[in-house]
Amino acid sequence: DIGEGTARPFVFGGGYVAFKVGCSVGAETSEGSASATCVDAFDGEKLNSTDLGVSVGAGVNFQRFGLSARYELGFSNIPNDASAGTSVKNRSFLFLASVVVK
């Protein structure tokens, strides 16, 4: 039976609230790469400091250790006054490893 042995798979999903603690922007092309602060990248435009979104993922626990992956999609537009048709949202894909401490 799945979940009865040493490997216990799981799935999860739900909403999240995120708070801005820092901000930088980077881009890579065939001609090179560039980076900037968000103030420079958005021409001084005020950015939202919170984001609401959804997170879904799956993983497996092995007694005291675990591995999982998740995808997060933000619903909030990052610039407060985004131009019509412009959409800048948070997206992330994470791989996680865990250890149970008793």
C-alpha positions as CSV (number, residue, x, y, z in Angstrom):
1,D,0.0,0.0,0.0
2,I,1.4,3.5,-0.9
3,G,2.4,5.3,2.2
4,E,2.8,2.2,4.4
5,G,6.5,1.5,3.7
6,T,9.6,3.6,4.2
7,A,8.8,5.9,1.3
8,R,5.7,8.0,1.8
9,P,4.6,10.2,-1.2
10,F,2.5,13.3,-0.7
11,V,0.9,16.1,-2.7
12,F,0.0,19.6,-1.5
13,G,-1.5,22.8,-2.7
14,G,-2.9,26.0,-1.3
15,G,-2.6,29.8,-1.2
16,Y,0.2,31.9,0.0
17,V,1.0,35.5,1.0
18,A,4.5,36.8,0.3
19,F,6.2,40.0,1.5
20,K,8.9,41.8,-0.4
21,V,12.3,41.8,1.5
22,G,14.5,42.6,-1.5
23,C,14.3,43.1,-5.2
24,S,16.7,42.7,-8.2
25,V,16.2,42.0,-11.9
26,G,18.4,40.0,-14.3
27,A,18.2,39.1,-17.9
28,E,20.3,37.0,-20.3
29,T,20.5,37.0,-24.0
30,S,22.8,35.6,-26.6
31,E,24.7,39.0,-26.5
32,G,25.3,38.9,-22.8
33,S,23.6,39.4,-19.4
34,A,22.5,42.4,-17.4
35,S,21.2,43.1,-13.9
36,A,19.7,46.1,-12.1
37,T,17.9,47.0,-8.9
38,C,14.1,47.1,-9.2
39,V,14.1,50.9,-8.8
40,D,16.2,51.2,-11.9
41,A,14.4,48.4,-13.8
42,F,11.0,49.9,-13.2
43,D,12.1,53.6,-13.7
44,G,11.4,54.4,-10.0
45,E,7.8,53.1,-10.2
46,K,6.3,52.1,-6.9
47,L,6.2,48.3,-6.5
48,N,3.7,46.2,-4.5
49,S,5.2,44.9,-1.3
50,T,2.9,41.9,-1.0
51,D,1.9,39.1,-3.3
52,L,-1.0,36.6,-3.2
53,G,-0.7,33.4,-5.1
54,V,-1.0,29.6,-5.2
55,S,1.5,26.9,-4.5
56,V,1.2,23.2,-5.7
57,G,3.7,20.4,-5.3
58,A,4.6,16.8,-4.5
59,G,7.3,14.9,-2.7
60,V,8.3,11.8,-0.8
61,N,9.4,11.3,2.8
62,F,11.9,8.6,3.7
63,Q,11.7,8.1,7.5
64,R,13.8,11.1,8.6
65,F,14.5,12.7,5.2
66,G,12.3,14.2,2.5
67,L,12.5,15.5,-1.1
68,S,9.8,17.7,-2.7
69,A,9.2,20.1,-5.6
70,R,6.7,22.9,-5.8
71,Y,5.5,25.5,-8.3
72,E,4.4,28.9,-7.1
73,L,2.3,31.4,-9.2
74,G,1.7,34.9,-8.0
75,F,-1.6,36.6,-8.8
76,S,-0.6,40.2,-7.9
77,N,0.9,42.5,-10.6
78,I,4.3,43.7,-9.2
79,P,4.3,47.3,-10.4
80,N,1.5,49.3,-8.8
81,D,0.8,51.3,-11.9
82,A,1.5,48.8,-14.6
83,S,1.0,50.0,-18.2
84,A,-2.1,48.6,-20.0
85,G,-1.3,45.2,-21.2
86,T,1.8,44.8,-19.0
87,S,1.9,41.9,-16.6
88,V,4.8,41.3,-14.2
89,K,4.1,38.5,-11.7
90,N,6.1,36.2,-9.5
91,R,6.7,32.6,-10.6
92,S,9.0,30.1,-9.0
93,F,9.9,26.4,-9.2
94,L,11.6,25.0,-6.1
95,F,13.3,21.8,-5.2
96,L,13.5,21.1,-1.4
97,A,15.3,18.6,0.8
98,S,14.3,18.2,4.5
99,V,15.5,16.4,7.6
100,V,13.2,15.6,10.5
101,V,14.6,16.7,13.9
102,K,13.0,15.1,17.0
